[in-house]
């Protein structure tokens, strides 16, 4: 799963590895903000940039789904996974 390799970007590590149980809401909020940034930047110039943005978008969605899963919010987790597939 992709995540922002730059520690200055403010994104947490992938949710499946290191997000403590009590901090999943915070992590999900950060992934949500990152998702908004990526969606606004989808009018990129090259195919390579667009592909990278699409992978980052899918990564954010799947990490948000993992956070919802850890909180046992099954419907929301399913919704994020479905969005990642599309």
C-alpha positions as CSV (number, residue, x, y, z in Angstrom):
1,X,0.0,0.0,0.0
2,X,1.3,3.4,-0.9
3,X,1.7,6.3,1.6
4,X,3.5,9.6,1.5
5,X,7.2,8.9,1.9
6,X,7.9,12.4,3.0
7,X,7.5,12.8,6.8
8,X,6.7,16.5,6.3
9,X,3.5,15.8,4.5
10,X,1.7,15.0,7.7
11,X,0.2,11.7,6.7
12,X,0.5,8.8,9.1
13,X,2.1,5.5,8.2
14,X,-0.3,3.0,6.5
15,X,-3.1,2.2,8.9
16,X,-2.6,-1.5,8.7
17,X,0.9,-1.2,10.3
18,X,1.2,1.4,13.0
19,X,-2.0,3.3,13.8
20,X,-2.9,2.6,17.5
21,X,-6.5,1.7,18.1
22,X,-7.4,5.1,19.7
23,X,-5.9,7.2,16.9
24,X,-7.7,5.8,13.9
25,X,-10.2,8.7,13.7
26,X,-7.2,11.1,13.5
27,X,-5.5,9.0,10.9
28,X,-8.7,8.8,8.9
29,X,-9.1,12.6,9.0
30,X,-5.6,13.0,7.7
31,X,-6.2,10.6,4.9
32,X,-9.4,12.4,4.1
33,X,-7.6,15.7,3.8
34,X,-4.9,14.1,1.6
35,X,-7.6,12.6,-0.6
36,X,-9.1,16.1,-1.1
37,X,-5.7,17.4,-2.2
38,X,-5.2,14.6,-4.6
39,X,-8.7,14.9,-6.1
40,X,-8.1,18.7,-6.7
41,X,-4.8,17.9,-8.4
42,X,-6.2,15.3,-10.8
43,X,-5.9,17.6,-13.8
44,X,-2.2,16.8,-14.1
45,X,-0.1,17.3,-17.2
46,X,1.5,13.9,-17.9
47,X,0.2,10.4,-17.8
48,X,2.9,9.5,-15.3
49,X,1.7,12.2,-12.9
50,X,-1.9,11.2,-13.3
51,X,-1.1,7.5,-12.6
52,X,0.9,8.5,-9.5
53,X,-2.1,10.6,-8.3
54,X,-4.5,7.8,-9.0
55,X,-2.4,5.4,-6.9
56,X,-2.2,7.8,-4.1
57,X,-5.9,8.3,-4.2
58,X,-6.5,4.6,-4.0
59,X,-4.0,4.3,-1.2
60,X,-5.8,7.0,0.8
61,X,-9.2,5.4,0.2
62,X,-7.9,1.9,1.3
63,X,-6.2,3.4,4.4
64,X,-9.5,5.1,5.3
65,X,-11.2,1.8,4.9
66,X,-8.7,0.1,7.2
67,X,-9.3,2.7,9.8
68,X,-13.0,2.2,9.6
69,X,-12.5,-1.6,9.8
70,X,-10.4,-1.1,13.0
71,X,-13.3,0.9,14.5
72,X,-15.7,-1.9,13.4
73,X,-17.6,0.5,11.1
74,X,-18.2,-2.2,8.5
75,X,-20.5,-0.2,6.2
76,X,-18.1,2.7,6.0
77,X,-15.2,0.4,5.4
78,X,-17.0,-1.2,2.5
79,X,-17.9,2.2,1.1
80,X,-14.3,3.3,1.0
81,X,-13.2,0.0,-0.6
82,X,-15.9,0.3,-3.3
83,X,-14.7,3.9,-4.0
84,X,-11.1,2.6,-4.3
85,X,-12.1,0.0,-6.9
86,X,-13.8,2.6,-9.1
